[in-house]
Every structure is written in C-alpha cells, then in structure tokens.
Amino acid sequence: MPFIKFNKTERRRLSLFFVCIIVAVGAWMFLSLSNRYIYQVQTLVRFVNFPQNKAFKPLQSDTIDLKVEGTGWQLLFSKMRIKPQSVDVDLGVLNRKTFVDLSLQLPQINRQFESSQKIVQIEPDTLYFDFSARSVKRIPIRLVHKIVFMPHYGISDSVNFFPDYVTVTGPIKELEQIKSWPTDTLILKNINSNLSTKISLKRPVQANISIYPGIVDARLKVDEFTEKVIEVPVRLLNNNEYGNVKILPDKVKVTFLTALSNYRKIDRSYFELSIDLNNWKNKGYKQLPVHIDRFPDYCKLIKIEPQNIDFIIQR
C-alpha cells in the first residue's frame, strides 16, 4: 500500500488542524462542564438534637437521595464518590410532631455543602418515626478481645470494669432484649502480666438508644497456667426404675489448666459430672458418656478419663 507523503508545509498545516480540533473539543468540554445541572446523589442521614423524654425508631432507611444543582465538574466527581458525606437532620421538631419535614430544613442542609452546590429536592421529603415509652436501664459490660498471650498465660479471673455497668436509655421493648453491652475489640499481643487500660464501648446501632459513659476502665488479671488432675465422682441421672445401678468406675480423672494463683483452692467441689441412664433406655448406649454439669471459671479442660463409663444394673 503506497504511503502518502506530505511536504513540510503540509505537515505543519495538518498538525495545526489537529491542534485546533483538540483545542475546540477541550473548550467545548470546559464550557459544558462549567454549566449547571441537576444531578442526584445518595447520602447517609445523621440525626442531631434528639427530642427529650421520647424514644423513637426511624421507619425508613438511613439514606436519602439529594437532587443537587451544581456544575458539570461536580456532577463528574459526584459519580466517583465512594462514601458521600452524611447530612445532619434536626430532630428537635419531634418534641411537637411525629414526623420530620426535610423540605423545611433545606436551608440548614444547604449550609452543610459547598457554596457552589445547592440542594433543590430531597427524597423522601418526610421522615416518619415509631414512638414508644423511654426507659433507663443499667447493663453489665462485656469485654470483646483478641488478646494473644505468651505461652502458658491467660485471664485468671473476672474482668473488672470501672464503672461496672453502662446506663442505656431507649425504648422499653428494646432494652428488655439487651443483657450485656460489648466493648470495642481490645487487640493486644504477647501479654504475660496484669492489664489496666481504658476502652471504648460499642456505639449503639439504633439512633434511639444512647449509652453513658462511652469509655470505661478495664482491669484484667493475667496469670501463668499449669496442669492439674482431680478425681471427681460421677452422678447417675434418671434412675427411676432400678433399685441399684453400679457405675464402673464411679470417679473420673479431670485434667485441666488453672492459674497458679488458683491452684490450691480448686478442688472437686468446683466440678459436677454426670451420666444419664436415658442414653441406655432410649438410645441403647452400652456405655454412658460423661457430661460436665459444672466446671470452674477461667480454667481450660484438657481431657476426661474415661469419657464413657460402664454400668451394671442389679435387679
């Protein structure tokens, strides 16, 4: 295929032609993106100025759609947003109403955005809430942790919190379901001594629940653990038909790890083990498995010997 050859003047004219096209396209894009358009973005709702002496639950999603008037540049970059900023919605009107009209809050909402952007419409334009009686409850705190201890070390006693409870305020029905309040996850490594630290409590997921305080002191007793073996008698359950059932053996060896500080005080009274005769009557077991009914806190079971027990029914 023959090549078209241009002389120097023609090449200069061709280059100038393409430069003009590029400049024209760039100018057109610049002018187009500088014009104002209406575009839509989705954003999170953050409630502020909660009503006093009222508990509530939003009846819609925690996101709203904003119709924003802005330049083409802003439209371009709004599509690139991964996490749009949240919008503060004032709930003070709930002291006298049962709903929030977002169109009345447009001036306040617009002040949260850049001056070059203007919110012209919100969908939904009204937020509705489910109201119920508000109550206060003291709830124990539960430590959530991912602590990696040095070999043979661990938590040897109950975690102490100061204060030892959190005050939760919210709807009565929801408070009835809350049995403990978790902390943020405490992450530590290579621990081999007692700990004392401040830790934040998990923030409520529901907007109509509040907690106090948000931070507590936590104290953990950490000790070295060692192995201990105790012989524990076994109880026979559900023997209602037979006068005499002999258990072979009537005691089992429990091997477990316990903190050095607790080594002397832990004896057989801390354990309750049993076997159930119903496993033979209803399931035909020839040996009865040992079940642990009670085991000391902050100890770690290694094994039970034997795990299954023979029995003789004397008629």
BELMO-V61484 format. One record per backbone hydrogen bond with DSSP energy under -0.5 kcal/mol. CO is the residue of the C=O (numbers start at 1). NH is the residue of the N-H. If there is no record, write none. Layout:
CO,NH
CO,NH
//
This chain:
3,5
7,11
8,12
9,13
10,14
11,15
12,16
13,17
14,18
15,19
16,20
17,21
18,22
19,23
20,24
21,25
22,26
23,27
24,28
25,29
26,30
27,31
28,32
29,33
30,34
31,35
32,35
33,72
33,73
35,72
37,39
37,70
39,68
41,66
43,64
44,87
46,89
48,91
51,54
55,132
57,130
62,45
64,43
65,123
66,41
66,68
67,120
67,121
68,39
68,70
69,118
70,37
71,75
72,76
73,77
74,78
75,79
77,80
78,81
87,46
89,48
91,94
92,95
93,96
93,97
98,129
100,102
100,127
101,104
102,105
103,106
105,109
106,110
107,111
109,112
110,113
114,117
118,69
118,120
121,67
123,65
125,102
125,103
127,100
128,59
129,131
130,57
132,55
133,172
135,170
137,139
137,168
139,166
140,181
142,183
143,145
144,186
146,188
147,149
148,191
150,153
152,225
154,223
160,219
162,217
164,141
166,139
166,168
167,212
168,137
169,210
170,135
171,175
172,176
173,177
174,177
175,178
177,179
179,140
181,142
182,202
185,187
186,146
186,188
188,148
191,150
195,220
197,218
199,216
200,184
206,209
210,169
212,167
214,201
216,199
217,162
218,197
219,160
220,195
220,222
221,156
221,157
223,154
224,260
226,258
228,256
230,232
230,254
232,252
233,273
235,237
235,275
237,277
238,240
244,314
246,312
248,310
250,234
252,232
252,254
253,255
253,305
254,230
254,256
255,302
255,303
256,228
257,300
258,226
259,262
259,263
260,263
262,266
265,267
267,270
268,271
272,293
272,294
273,235
274,291
275,237
275,277
276,279
277,280
277,281
278,282
278,283
279,285
280,284
287,289
288,309
291,274
291,293
294,272
296,299
299,301
300,257
303,255
305,253
307,290
309,288
310,248
312,246
312,314
313,315
314,244
//
